[in-house]
């Protein structure tokens, strides 16, 4: 559909299990297929090749799981958001679920620009592929937090460059209920990093499994998850007199 009133909505979805090996592009295709199957009244762009007005948030590295992925989209009519979440989950591959939705304010900043921090829970293994004991992991964490820099090599446009990952780390600790895992809070702007890069930099460690648990939008000292930022209350239903 083209033209007419448009109703922006923000979705939260999760990605667990085998589907974690699906790329960001294939996740987008799976969601767009679910939109078609459920006949969601999406708004489309104008022009020779119209596309649904859907804007995805930060890409999740392939192989990682998440409780908190987001996208923004525009509809051409108001829908029951709870019913929509259930219908979309039914149409998605096993391991993916739409876990929340909220009406979005007009002209809200794009998710990729608005999100400033993310939280991770990461199972850690050593160079031999074994789980790291709590004492060794605590030592690596302490060393990383006290280090003035955490250099890492990245390849961009065919060239290697050294970057400092220490400013990306906001918080790092051994998980209280899982001695072979760490909890990470990483900034996303102006530079971000994958959990695997952080672990490699702090002691040659690797990730057995990484779960993105939260994303955050921070403004003027306030900190909100994306479903609570730039969204507006659902319109009250009018009762017949």
C-alpha positions in Angstrom: 0.0 0.0 0.0 1.1 3.5 -0.7 0.1 6.9 0.6 -2.3 7.7 3.4 -1.6 7.9 7.1 1.3 5.9 8.5 1.8 4.4 11.9 5.4 3.7 13.0 6.0 0.7 15.3 9.1 -0.7 17.1 9.5 -4.5 17.5 11.7 -6.5 19.8 12.6 -10.0 18.8 14.8 -12.8 20.1 17.1 -15.3 18.4 18.1 -18.6 20.1 19.4 -22.0 19.3 20.4 -23.2 15.8 19.0 -20.1 14.1 22.0 -18.1 15.7 24.0 -19.3 12.7 21.7 -17.4 10.4 23.2 -14.2 9.0 21.8 -10.8 9.6 20.6 -10.6 6.0 18.8 -14.0 6.2 17.2 -12.9 9.5 15.9 -9.8 7.6 14.5 -12.1 4.9 12.8 -14.3 7.5 11.1 -11.3 9.1 10.0 -9.9 5.8 8.5 -13.3 4.9 6.7 -13.3 8.2 5.3 -9.9 7.4 3.9 -11.2 4.1 2.5 -14.4 5.6 0.6 -12.5 8.3 -0.5 -9.9 5.8 0.9 -7.1 7.9 -0.3 -3.7 6.5 3.2 -2.4 5.8 3.9 1.0 4.2 6.1 0.9 1.1 8.6 3.3 -0.4 7.7 5.0 -3.7 9.6 4.5 -6.9 10.3 1.8 -9.5 11.1 -0.9 -6.9 9.0 -0.3 -3.8 10.3 -1.8 -0.5 8.6 -2.2 2.8 9.5 0.7 5.3 11.5 -1.4 7.7 14.7 -0.3 9.4 16.8 -2.8 11.3 18.9 -2.1 14.4 22.4 -3.2 15.2 23.5 -6.3 13.4 23.9 -9.4 15.6 27.2 -11.2 14.8 26.5 -14.6 13.2 26.7 -17.3 15.8 25.5 -15.2 18.7 22.1 -15.4 20.4 20.0 -12.5 21.6 17.1 -11.6 23.9 17.0 -8.1 22.6 17.0 -7.3 18.8 15.0 -4.4 17.4 13.5 -3.1 14.2 11.3 -0.1 13.3 8.6 -0.3 10.6 5.7 1.8 9.3 2.2 0.5 8.9 -0.7 2.0 7.0 -3.3 1.2 9.6 -3.4 0.6 13.4 -3.2 -3.1 14.4 -3.5 -5.0 17.7 0.2 -5.2 18.7 -0.2 -8.1 21.0 -1.9 -10.2 18.4 0.6 -9.1 15.8 3.5 -10.3 18.0 1.9 -13.8 18.3 1.1 -14.1 14.6 4.6 -13.0 13.6 6.2 -15.5 16.0 4.1 -18.3 14.5 5.4 -17.4 11.0 9.1 -17.1 12.0 11.7 -20.0 12.0 12.1 -22.0 15.1 14.3 -20.1 17.6 13.0 -16.6 16.6 10.2 -14.9 18.4 8.7 -11.4 18.5 8.6 -10.5 22.2 7.3 -7.0 22.2 6.0 -4.0 20.2 5.2 -0.4 20.8 3.9 2.5 18.8 6.9 4.7 17.7 7.1 8.5 17.9 7.1 10.3 14.6 10.7 11.0 13.3 12.3 9.0 16.0 16.1 8.6 15.6 17.2 5.5 13.8 18.1 2.6 16.0 21.6 2.3 14.7 22.2 5.9 15.8 20.2 5.8 19.0 21.6 2.7 20.7 24.7 3.6 22.7 25.4 0.4 24.8 24.8 -3.3 24.8 25.1 -6.1 27.4 26.4 -9.6 26.8 26.6 -12.9 28.7 29.4 -14.9 27.2 30.6 -18.5 28.0 34.4 -18.5 27.8 36.9 -21.2 26.7 40.7 -21.2 26.6 43.1 -21.9 23.6 42.6 -25.7 24.1 38.8 -25.3 23.8 38.2 -26.0 27.5 36.1 -24.0 29.9 38.1 -21.5 31.9 38.2 -21.9 35.6 36.9 -19.0 37.8 40.3 -18.1 39.2 41.9 -17.8 35.8 39.0 -15.9 34.4 38.9 -13.5 37.4 42.6 -12.8 36.9 42.1 -12.0 33.2 39.2 -9.7 34.0 41.2 -7.8 36.6 44.1 -7.5 34.2 41.9 -6.1 31.5 40.2 -3.6 33.7 43.5 -2.3 35.0 45.2 -2.2 31.6 45.6 1.3 30.0 45.0 -0.2 26.6 43.8 -3.4 24.9 45.3 -3.5 21.4 43.7 -5.6 18.7 44.3 -6.0 15.0 41.4 -5.4 12.6 41.4 -5.8 8.8 39.7 -3.1 6.8 39.6 -2.7 3.1 42.4 -5.3 2.8 44.7 -3.5 5.3 45.5 -4.3 8.9 45.2 -1.7 11.6 45.7 -1.7 15.3 42.8 -0.4 17.5 42.5 0.0 21.2 39.4 -1.9 22.5 39.8 -0.7 26.2 37.5 2.4 25.7 34.7 0.2 24.3 34.4 -1.7 27.7 32.1 -0.1 30.1 31.8 -3.0 32.5 33.4 -6.5 32.7 32.9 -9.1 35.4 32.8 -12.9 35.9 29.1 -13.9 36.0 28.0 -14.5 39.5 26.0 -17.7 38.7 28.3 -19.1 36.0 32.0 -19.1 36.9 33.1 -19.8 33.3 31.2 -16.9 31.8 31.6 -13.1 31.8 29.1 -10.3 31.7 30.1 -7.4 29.4 28.7 -4.0 28.8 30.1 -2.5 25.6 29.6 0.9 24.0 28.5 1.1 20.4 29.6 4.6 19.6 31.9 6.0 18.3 33.5 2.5 18.2 32.1 -0.9 19.0 33.5 -4.4 19.3 32.3 -8.0 19.2 32.6 -10.1 22.4 35.0 -12.4 20.6 37.4 -9.5 20.0 37.3 -8.4 23.6 38.0 -11.9 24.9 40.9 -12.4 22.5 42.4 -9.1 23.6 42.1 -9.7 27.3 43.9 -13.1 27.3 43.6 -15.1 24.1 40.3 -16.4 25.2 37.4 -17.5 23.0 33.6 -17.5 23.2 31.7 -20.8 23.5 28.4 -19.0 23.3 27.4 -15.3 23.5 24.0 -14.0 24.3 23.1 -10.3 23.8 20.9 -9.6 26.8 20.1 -5.8 26.5 20.5 -2.8 24.3 20.3 0.7 25.7 19.4 4.2 24.5 20.9 6.9 26.7 20.0 10.6 26.7 20.3 13.4 29.3 21.3 11.0 32.0 18.3 8.7 31.3 18.8 5.1 30.2 16.0 3.1 28.5 15.7 -0.1 26.5 14.5 0.7 23.0 10.9 -0.2 23.5 10.7 2.5 26.2 12.6 5.2 24.2 11.0 7.2 21.4 7.8 5.3 21.8 4.3 6.5 22.7 1.4 5.0 24.6 -1.0 2.9 22.7 -4.2 4.8 21.7 -7.0 4.1 24.1 -9.9 2.1 22.7 -13.2 3.9 22.4 -16.1 2.2 24.1 -19.4 2.2 22.4 -22.0 4.2 24.4 
